[in-house]
Amino acid sequence: MESSQKTSSLPTAQVSSLFDQWASTDRAQRMATGHQPLMTALLAELAGETNKSALLDLGCGTGSFLAQAAASGFSRTCGIDASPKMVETAQNTAPEAELQVGNFAHLPWPAASFDNVTTMEAIYYCPEPLAALKEVARVLKTGGRFDLVIDYYQDSSGTSSWPEGLGFEITSLSATQWVDLLAQAGLEKISNRRIIRPQQEADPASWKPSVWFPTEDSYLAYLEDGALWLTGYLPSSVPNQ
């Protein structure tokens, strides 16, 4: 039986306020450090791309991924985030990037602007994930690539307490449901895989009780299930909408 769907209950203005708070503390850098294994895996694969012209990152946060993408050879890097303070941090981290404060469901770029669009640990805060994915398809060039990487999804048993820790619902879909949304948005050749973090992170000494991982078992399940990594492409025979 297909699992139920839940979408984020937090308006964009409140997402902005929350991440502004995080940008003002060491939480922002701790998140970037925690996401590094995801960034490393994605960048390693994108290194093989023949066209490394323009890349857009949704939920760019501190700008760490954009800085690394530029260093890997992308000639134009752009990012968008709901938080003005995160964008300010990102501008310092990735001074070459073109950055915007805004909403994923209303991207401020023309159609067919990017060869690659990426998003890591951000889209589940979006209350309109399908609208955001349709915007991804709009701004991709024909044949362009989209990569979505998230730790929070229904098949990840270790992250089920995250909404409680945040104090509001975030978009909760299974891997299959996310694949369906990418297809509905007009993407094709969709792959569904996982990123497993380095084994040393499974050391019990690295776990401490928290609202995110209240038990050691929840932390170990999070590591075992891995991050969901979906890749899809805009069909080369279909014009942007």
Salt bridges, closest charged atoms under 4 A:
ASP26 OD1 - ARG30 NE 3.46
GLU45 OE2 - ARG145 NH2 2.53
GLU45 OE2 - ARG193 NH2 2.67
GLU49 OE2 - ARG145 NH1 3.30
GLU98 OE2 - ARG76 NE 2.98
ASP115 OD1 - LYS141 NZ 3.52
GLU135 OE1 - ARG138 NE 2.67
ASP147 OD2 - ARG145 NE 2.63
ASP151 OD2 - ARG197 NH2 2.83
GLU201 OE1 - ARG197 NE 4.00
